[in-house]
């Protein structure tokens, strides 16, 4: 009898011990190769992976899918937005991926919106427009908009035909437009734009389907575009970022502690990426110069001409995509961010 009682007591103690929580493996997909030195998004994902697994004590693990392995921008956003998925998904999406489901994102891409990196950081970290965008994105898509991930320096123009010093130098050129907003921008300068996926861009430039494109120096290096592009203009026209998005069902399935760990890991990884990207940008421009590209830096006066030509038609187009309240809020948030960042020297201006 005593043996039975003892056995039952031991069994009771065993059953009282809570079972270890099961770990979850999350797929994260993004553009570009798994090369941290050439792909800032991959470098971000590596840090995000490290901080997330540390913050959740290994209960949430990341499985990396670079080079668009899970599909195009549109296909990945479709996967991300599905309900009740068997495979949890995170995605780092460009404007081309986010805009079809949330066109309001274009309000953050107005040419010359930010004076410098610091202003852009304030806008996306603390600005009222960003907070409202996160709420609206969740309501619209069911997914969670987590971070604006810095992917390179400010965007620069490259082309194979001629040096671009003024908007008039664009006349008659054909450019790859990453999204509808970029196509509007090219048209304002007298050029044409056509959508071409990143994976097809090198061939399109080599064969003359398009003459040029717009990207930060890091992407020109990453894609070996210097082999098919001769001229670069450092116009600082748009802040270069992509967007970390989480499947809503995945996020809701996590404990409050793990949700916080995921948000914190993304923020910490982005802070590191910002510092690394900005330190590397000037060096990457010099690498392109050494590879034979002719680099031109417009003066303040020349940049003012670009701004005057670009902003009015871009704003007119934005008004067809973004409600007046959202657009006004974005402009006000950007002005507040620029005012707070005053005293930080604008990049290459």
C-alpha positions as CSV (number, residue, x, y, z in Angstrom):
1,X,0.0,0.0,0.0
2,X,2.8,2.4,0.9
3,X,4.5,1.7,-2.4
4,X,1.2,2.5,-4.3
5,X,0.8,5.7,-2.4
6,X,4.4,6.7,-3.0
7,X,4.0,5.9,-6.7
8,X,0.9,8.0,-6.9
9,X,2.5,10.9,-5.2
10,X,5.5,10.7,-7.6
11,X,3.1,10.5,-10.6
12,X,1.2,13.6,-9.3
13,X,4.5,15.5,-9.0
14,X,5.4,14.6,-12.5
15,X,2.0,15.6,-13.9
16,X,2.3,18.9,-12.0
17,X,5.4,19.9,-13.8
18,X,4.4,22.0,-16.9
19,X,5.4,20.7,-20.2
20,X,8.1,22.7,-22.0
21,X,6.6,25.1,-24.6
22,X,7.0,23.9,-28.2
23,X,9.3,26.0,-30.3
24,X,8.1,27.5,-33.6
25,X,10.1,28.0,-36.8
26,X,9.2,31.1,-38.8
27,X,10.1,31.6,-42.5
28,X,11.4,35.1,-43.4
29,X,11.7,36.0,-47.1
30,X,13.4,38.9,-48.8
31,X,15.1,40.2,-51.9
32,X,18.8,39.9,-52.7
33,X,21.5,37.3,-52.0
34,X,22.6,36.0,-48.6
35,X,25.7,38.3,-48.5
36,X,25.8,40.6,-45.5
37,X,28.5,42.8,-47.1
38,X,26.5,43.4,-50.3
39,X,22.9,43.1,-49.0
40,X,21.9,45.3,-46.1
41,X,18.5,43.5,-45.8
42,X,20.3,40.2,-45.3
43,X,22.6,41.8,-42.7
44,X,19.5,43.0,-40.9
45,X,17.8,39.6,-41.0
46,X,20.9,37.9,-39.5
47,X,20.8,40.3,-36.5
48,X,17.0,40.0,-36.3
49,X,17.4,36.2,-36.2
50,X,20.0,36.4,-33.4
51,X,18.1,38.9,-31.2
52,X,14.7,37.1,-31.7
53,X,16.1,33.7,-30.8
54,X,17.9,35.2,-27.8
55,X,14.8,37.1,-26.7
56,X,12.5,34.1,-26.9
57,X,15.1,31.7,-25.4
58,X,15.1,29.7,-28.6
59,X,11.3,29.3,-28.7
60,X,10.9,31.3,-31.9
61,X,13.5,30.4,-34.7
62,X,13.9,32.0,-38.1
63,X,14.5,30.1,-41.3
64,X,15.9,32.4,-44.0
65,X,14.7,32.5,-47.6
66,X,16.8,35.2,-49.4
67,X,16.9,35.8,-53.2
68,X,13.0,35.9,-53.4
69,X,13.0,32.1,-52.9
70,X,9.3,32.2,-51.8
71,X,8.2,34.1,-54.8
72,X,7.9,37.6,-56.3
73,X,7.0,40.6,-54.2
74,X,3.3,40.2,-54.9
75,X,3.3,36.4,-54.3
76,X,5.1,36.9,-50.9
77,X,2.6,39.5,-49.8
78,X,-0.2,37.1,-50.8
79,X,1.3,34.3,-48.7
80,X,1.7,36.8,-45.8
81,X,-1.9,37.9,-45.9
82,X,-3.5,34.5,-45.8
83,X,-5.5,33.4,-42.8
84,X,-4.8,30.2,-40.9
85,X,-1.5,29.5,-42.6
86,X,0.2,26.2,-41.9
87,X,3.6,27.9,-42.3
88,X,4.2,31.2,-40.4
89,X,5.7,33.9,-42.6
90,X,7.7,37.1,-42.1
91,X,8.5,39.2,-45.2
92,X,10.8,42.2,-45.9
93,X,8.9,43.9,-48.7
94,X,9.8,46.9,-50.9
95,X,7.2,49.5,-52.0
96,X,6.4,47.3,-54.9
97,X,5.3,44.6,-52.4
98,X,3.4,46.8,-49.9
99,X,1.7,49.4,-52.2
100,X,-0.7,47.0,-54.0
101,X,-2.4,46.2,-50.7
102,X,-1.6,49.5,-48.9
103,X,-1.1,52.4,-51.4
104,X,-0.9,54.8,-48.5
105,X,2.7,53.7,-48.0
106,X,3.6,56.0,-51.0
107,X,3.0,59.0,-48.7
108,X,6.4,58.2,-47.2
109,X,8.2,58.2,-50.6
110,X,7.7,61.8,-51.7
111,X,10.9,63.0,-53.4
112,X,13.1,65.1,-51.1
113,X,10.8,64.4,-48.1
114,X,13.7,64.0,-45.7
115,X,16.7,66.3,-45.2
116,X,18.9,63.5,-43.9
117,X,18.9,60.0,-42.4
118,X,18.2,61.3,-38.9
119,X,14.9,62.9,-40.0
120,X,13.8,59.7,-41.7
121,X,14.6,57.8,-38.5
122,X,12.5,60.1,-36.4
123,X,9.6,59.9,-38.9
124,X,9.5,56.1,-38.8
125,X,10.3,55.7,-35.1
126,X,8.1,58.4,-33.6
127,X,6.1,60.1,-36.2
128,X,2.3,60.2,-36.0
129,X,1.9,59.2,-39.7
130,X,3.8,56.0,-39.2
131,X,1.8,55.0,-36.1
132,X,-1.5,55.6,-38.0
133,X,-0.2,53.7,-41.0
134,X,0.6,50.7,-38.8
135,X,-2.9,50.7,-37.4
136,X,-4.5,51.1,-40.8
137,X,-2.3,48.4,-42.4
138,X,-3.3,45.8,-39.7
139,X,-7.0,46.7,-40.1
140,X,-6.8,46.4,-43.9
141,X,-4.6,43.4,-44.4
142,X,-4.6,41.5,-41.1
143,X,-0.8,41.6,-41.2
144,X,1.5,43.6,-38.9
145,X,3.8,46.4,-40.2
146,X,6.8,46.3,-37.9
147,X,9.7,48.3,-39.1
148,X,10.9,50.5,-42.0
149,X,14.2,48.7,-42.6
150,X,17.0,50.9,-43.9
151,X,18.5,49.1,-47.0
152,X,21.0,51.5,-48.3
153,X,21.9,55.2,-48.7
154,X,19.6,57.6,-50.3
155,X,18.5,56.6,-53.8
156,X,20.8,57.6,-56.7
157,X,20.2,57.6,-60.5
158,X,22.3,55.5,-62.8
159,X,22.2,55.2,-66.5
160,X,24.3,54.0,-69.5
161,X,23.8,57.0,-71.9
162,X,25.0,60.3,-70.3
163,X,25.8,62.2,-67.2
164,X,22.7,63.6,-65.5
165,X,23.2,67.0,-63.9
166,X,19.7,68.5,-64.4
167,X,16.2,67.2,-65.0
168,X,16.5,68.1,-68.7
169,X,19.3,65.4,-69.0
170,X,16.6,62.7,-68.5
171,X,14.8,63.6,-71.7
172,X,14.2,60.6,-73.9
173,X,15.8,58.0,-71.6
174,X,14.1,54.8,-70.5
175,X,14.3,53.8,-66.8
176,X,13.3,50.8,-64.7
177,X,10.6,51.9,-62.3
178,X,10.5,49.8,-59.1
179,X,6.9,50.9,-58.6
180,X,4.3,53.3,-59.9
181,X,5.7,56.2,-57.9
182,X,9.1,56.0,-59.5
183,X,7.5,55.9,-63.0
184,X,5.7,59.2,-62.2
185,X,9.0,60.6,-61.0
186,X,10.7,59.8,-64.3
187,X,7.9,61.2,-66.3
188,X,8.2,64.5,-64.4
189,X,11.8,64.7,-65.7
190,X,10.9,63.8,-69.3
191,X,11.9,60.1,-69.2
192,X,9.8,57.0,-69.4
193,X,9.6,54.2,-66.8
194,X,8.6,50.6,-66.9
195,X,8.3,48.0,-64.1
196,X,11.1,45.4,-64.1
197,X,11.6,42.9,-61.3
198,X,15.0,43.1,-59.5
199,X,15.8,39.6,-60.7
200,X,15.5,40.7,-64.4
201,X,17.1,44.2,-64.0
202,X,20.7,43.3,-65.0
203,X,19.6,41.7,-68.3
204,X,17.2,44.5,-69.1
205,X,20.1,47.1,-68.6
206,X,22.5,45.0,-70.6
207,X,20.2,44.5,-73.6
208,X,19.0,48.1,-73.6
209,X,15.4,47.4,-72.6
210,X,16.0,50.3,-70.2
211,X,18.8,52.8,-70.0
212,X,18.9,53.3,-66.3
213,X,17.5,52.7,-62.8
214,X,17.3,54.2,-59.3
215,X,18.9,52.5,-56.3
216,X,21.4,53.2,-53.5
217,X,25.1,52.4,-54.1
218,X,24.8,49.1,-52.2
219,X,22.3,47.7,-54.7
220,X,24.4,48.8,-57.7
221,X,27.2,46.8,-56.2
222,X,25.1,43.9,-55.2
223,X,23.6,43.5,-58.6
224,X,26.9,44.2,-60.5
225,X,25.0,47.0,-62.3
226,X,28.2,48.9,-62.7
227,X,29.0,46.5,-65.5
228,X,26.1,47.8,-67.5
229,X,25.8,51.4,-66.1
230,X,28.4,54.2,-66.6
231,X,26.9,57.2,-64.9
232,X,25.7,57.8,-61.3
233,X,24.0,61.0,-60.0
234,X,23.9,61.3,-56.2
235,X,20.6,63.1,-56.0
236,X,19.5,61.9,-52.6
237,X,16.0,61.8,-54.0
238,X,14.3,59.2,-51.7
239,X,15.1,57.4,-48.5
240,X,16.0,53.8,-49.2
241,X,13.9,51.5,-47.1
242,X,11.9,48.3,-47.1
243,X,9.2,47.1,-44.7
244,X,9.3,44.2,-42.2
245,X,5.8,42.6,-42.2
246,X,4.5,39.7,-40.1
247,X,1.6,37.4,-40.8
248,X,-1.2,38.5,-38.4
249,X,-2.1,35.0,-37.3
250,X,1.5,34.2,-36.5
251,X,1.9,37.4,-34.4
252,X,-1.4,36.8,-32.5
253,X,-0.3,33.2,-31.8
254,X,2.7,34.4,-29.8
255,X,2.6,35.0,-26.1
256,X,2.8,38.7,-25.1
257,X,6.4,38.1,-24.0
258,X,7.3,36.7,-27.4
259,X,5.5,39.4,-29.3
260,X,7.5,42.0,-27.4
261,X,10.7,40.0,-28.1
262,X,9.9,40.0,-31.8
263,X,9.2,43.8,-31.9
264,X,12.3,44.5,-29.8
265,X,14.5,42.3,-32.0
266,X,13.4,44.0,-35.1
267,X,14.1,47.4,-33.7
268,X,17.5,46.5,-32.4
269,X,18.5,44.9,-35.7
270,X,17.3,48.0,-37.6
271,X,19.4,50.3,-35.4
272,X,22.5,48.3,-36.2
273,X,21.6,48.3,-39.9
274,X,21.2,52.1,-39.9
275,X,24.6,52.7,-38.4
276,X,26.3,50.2,-40.7
277,X,24.5,51.3,-43.9
278,X,25.2,55.0,-43.4
279,X,28.9,54.3,-42.6
280,X,29.3,52.1,-45.7
281,X,27.5,54.3,-48.2
282,X,30.3,56.7,-49.0
283,X,32.8,53.8,-49.3
284,X,30.4,52.0,-51.6
285,X,30.2,55.0,-53.9
286,X,34.0,55.1,-54.0
287,X,34.0,51.4,-54.9
288,X,31.8,52.2,-57.9
289,X,34.0,55.0,-58.9
290,X,37.0,52.6,-58.8
291,X,35.0,50.2,-61.0
292,X,34.8,52.9,-63.7
293,X,31.5,54.6,-63.0
294,X,31.4,58.4,-63.4
295,X,29.9,59.9,-60.2
296,X,28.2,63.3,-60.1
297,X,27.1,65.1,-56.9
298,X,24.5,67.9,-57.6
299,X,24.9,71.3,-55.9
300,X,22.2,72.6,-53.6
301,X,20.9,74.8,-56.4
302,X,20.8,71.8,-58.8
303,X,18.9,69.7,-56.2
304,X,16.4,72.5,-55.8
305,X,15.6,72.3,-59.5
306,X,15.1,68.5,-59.2
307,X,12.8,69.1,-56.3
308,X,10.7,71.7,-58.0
309,X,10.2,69.5,-61.1
310,X,9.5,66.4,-59.1
311,X,7.3,67.3,-56.2
312,X,4.3,68.9,-57.9
313,X,3.4,66.0,-60.3
314,X,4.3,63.4,-57.6
315,X,1.9,65.1,-55.2
316,X,-0.8,65.2,-57.8
317,X,-0.4,61.5,-58.4
318,X,-0.2,60.8,-54.6
319,X,-3.6,62.5,-54.2
320,X,-5.1,59.8,-56.4
321,X,-3.8,57.1,-54.1
322,X,-3.7,58.7,-50.6
323,X,-6.5,60.6,-48.9
324,X,-5.9,64.3,-48.2
325,X,-5.8,63.6,-44.4
326,X,-3.1,60.9,-44.7
327,X,-1.0,63.0,-47.1
328,X,-1.2,66.1,-44.9
329,X,-0.3,64.0,-41.9
330,X,2.7,62.5,-43.7
331,X,3.9,66.0,-44.8
332,X,3.4,67.4,-41.3
333,X,5.2,64.4,-39.7
334,X,8.1,64.8,-42.1
335,X,8.4,68.5,-41.4
336,X,8.4,67.9,-37.7
337,X,11.1,65.2,-38.2
338,X,13.2,67.5,-40.3
339,X,12.8,70.3,-37.7
340,X,13.9,68.0,-34.9
341,X,16.9,66.8,-37.0
342,X,17.9,70.4,-37.8
343,X,21.6,70.7,-37.2
344,X,22.4,67.4,-38.8
345,X,24.1,68.0,-42.1
346,X,22.1,66.9,-45.0
347,X,23.8,64.1,-47.0
348,X,26.0,65.3,-49.9
349,X,24.2,68.7,-50.0
